Amino acid sequence: MLQLKSVSPWVTAIYRRMLTCQDCWINVGKKQTHIFFFFDGDSHGKRIGCLRNHMGSRLISILLARGHRVRVLARQNSLGRVPDGAIPVVGDALEAESVAAALRSGDTVVHLVGTPHPNPSKAKEFEQIDLVSIRASVAAAKRVGIAQLVYVSVAQPAPIMRAYLAVRAAGERMIQEAGLTATVLRPWYVLGPGTGGR
């Protein structure tokens, strides 16, 4: 089952809605294991980010407070950035084998990997990071048999950031074609503490 969530552009603190709106999450009411792709370093010479200062860290804190067991996939040089209370797992989000080794059957996987500060000049990075990471995650998730995948995409259609939109749309197609149970979020903007927004 693929569930799409579009969010209006006038919502200024989109990640807050993602964290509180019950219909945005499937099975999160149960105390499951969650894995977050939580990067702040280099992978194969590519700078990787995952909304660490706002979505990732905020979401991890809330899930820990609700009693969930949170595991965080991070490269060796980023382990010190994993929030207290979460369990760090060394891995590489660009490698399917590495992701599969970190996953467990029945996990809920929240994919937050992407190019830092996306803009139209970063089309190559979108292909090398955003697309490669979701491809690796989908392949690993299908192999291991996770419970669900939560994927942050982008509002579609849109007149700008065409390369970014194309890569995120391709990620959605991969998820659907793999037959994974998934929730795909399509925000226009992600604003709030840590983003320069309020």
C-alpha positions in Angstrom: 0.0 0.0 0.0 1.3 3.4 -1.0 -0.1 6.4 0.9 0.5 9.9 -0.4 0.4 13.0 1.8 0.5 16.4 0.1 1.0 19.4 2.3 -0.1 23.0 1.4 2.6 25.5 0.7 1.3 27.9 3.4 2.0 25.5 6.2 5.1 27.0 7.8 6.2 24.3 10.2 5.6 21.3 8.0 7.6 18.8 10.1 5.5 19.6 13.1 2.4 18.4 11.2 4.3 15.3 10.1 5.1 14.5 13.8 1.6 15.0 15.2 -0.9 14.1 12.5 -2.0 10.5 13.2 -2.9 9.7 9.6 0.6 10.5 8.5 2.0 7.4 10.1 1.2 3.8 9.8 1.8 1.4 12.7 3.7 4.1 14.7 1.3 3.7 17.6 2.9 0.3 18.3 6.4 0.3 20.0 8.3 -0.8 17.0 11.9 -0.5 16.0 12.6 2.5 13.7 15.7 3.1 11.7 16.7 6.6 10.6 19.2 7.4 7.9 21.0 10.2 9.7 24.1 11.4 7.9 26.4 14.4 8.3 29.6 13.4 6.6 31.1 12.3 3.4 30.3 9.1 1.5 32.5 8.2 -1.5 33.5 11.9 -1.6 29.9 13.1 -1.6 28.6 15.4 1.1 25.4 13.9 2.5 22.8 15.6 4.8 19.5 14.4 6.1 17.7 17.4 7.6 19.6 16.6 10.8 19.0 19.8 12.6 15.2 19.8 12.2 13.4 16.8 10.9 15.8 14.0 11.9 16.7 15.1 15.4 13.2 16.3 16.3 11.6 13.1 15.0 14.1 10.9 16.9 13.4 12.8 20.2 9.7 12.5 19.8 9.8 8.8 19.0 12.1 8.1 21.9 9.7 10.0 24.3 6.9 7.8 23.0 8.8 4.7 23.9 10.0 3.6 20.5 13.3 1.9 20.1 15.2 4.0 17.6 18.2 2.8 15.6 20.2 5.3 13.5 22.2 4.4 10.5 25.3 6.6 10.4 28.8 6.5 8.9 31.7 6.1 11.3 32.6 9.8 11.1 29.0 10.8 12.1 28.4 8.6 15.1 29.0 11.5 17.5 26.0 13.3 16.0 23.5 10.5 16.8 21.1 11.8 19.5 21.3 10.5 23.0 19.0 7.5 23.5 19.1 6.3 19.9 21.2 3.3 19.0 23.9 4.0 16.4 24.4 1.5 13.6 27.5 2.0 11.3 26.5 1.9 7.7 26.4 3.6 4.3 23.0 4.7 2.9 24.4 4.6 -0.7 25.1 0.9 -0.5 22.2 -1.6 -0.5 24.3 -4.3 1.2 25.1 -2.0 4.0 21.5 -0.9 4.4 20.3 -4.5 4.4 22.8 -5.4 7.1 21.3 -2.7 9.4 17.7 -3.6 8.8 15.5 -6.1 10.5 12.3 -7.8 9.4 9.4 -5.7 10.6 11.3 -2.5 10.9 9.7 0.9 10.1 12.3 2.8 8.0 12.2 6.6 7.8 14.3 7.7 4.8 15.6 11.3 5.3 18.7 11.1 3.1 19.3 13.9 0.6 21.6 16.6 -0.8 22.2 19.4 1.7 20.7 22.8 0.7 19.1 21.6 -2.6 19.0 24.1 -5.5 18.8 23.9 -9.3 22.6 23.8 -9.6 22.8 20.4 -7.8 21.3 18.1 -10.4 24.3 15.9 -10.4 24.2 15.5 -6.5 20.5 14.6 -6.7 21.4 11.7 -9.0 24.4 10.6 -6.9 22.9 10.9 -3.4 19.1 11.2 -3.3 18.4 8.7 -6.1 21.2 6.2 -5.1 20.1 6.3 -1.5 16.4 5.6 -2.1 17.4 2.8 -4.6 19.6 1.2 -2.0 16.9 1.5 0.7 14.2 0.1 -1.4 16.3 -2.9 -2.5 17.3 -3.6 1.1 13.8 -3.1 2.5 12.3 -5.6 0.0 15.0 -8.1 0.7 14.7 -7.9 4.5 10.9 -7.6 4.7 10.3 -4.3 6.6 6.9 -3.3 7.9 6.8 0.1 6.2 8.9 2.9 4.6 8.4 6.6 5.2 9.8 8.7 2.3 9.9 12.5 2.2 9.4 13.4 -1.4 8.3 16.8 -2.8 5.1 18.4 -4.0 4.3 17.5 -7.5 3.9 18.9 -10.1 6.1 22.0 -9.6 7.4 24.6 -12.0 10.9 24.8 -10.5 13.6 22.4 -9.2 12.8 20.0 -12.1 15.9 17.8 -11.5 15.0 17.4 -7.8 11.4 16.7 -8.6 12.4 14.1 -11.2 14.6 12.2 -8.7 12.0 12.3 -5.9 9.4 11.1 -8.4 11.7 8.3 -9.5 12.1 7.3 -5.8 8.3 7.1 -5.4 8.1 4.8 -8.5 10.8 2.5 -7.1 8.9 2.2 -3.8 5.6 1.4 -5.6 7.2 -1.0 -8.1 8.8 -2.9 -5.2 5.4 -3.4 -3.6 6.4 -1.9 -0.2 4.0 -0.6 2.3 4.9 3.0 2.4 3.9 6.6 3.3 5.2 9.2 0.9 5.1 12.8 2.2 5.0 15.6 -0.5 5.8 18.9 1.3 6.3 22.1 -0.6 8.7 23.5 2.0 10.2 22.2 5.2 10.4 25.1 7.7 10.9 25.3 11.4 13.7 25.4 14.0 17.0 24.7 12.3 15.8 25.7 8.8 15.9 29.4 9.1 12.1 29.4 9.4 10.0 29.8 12.5 
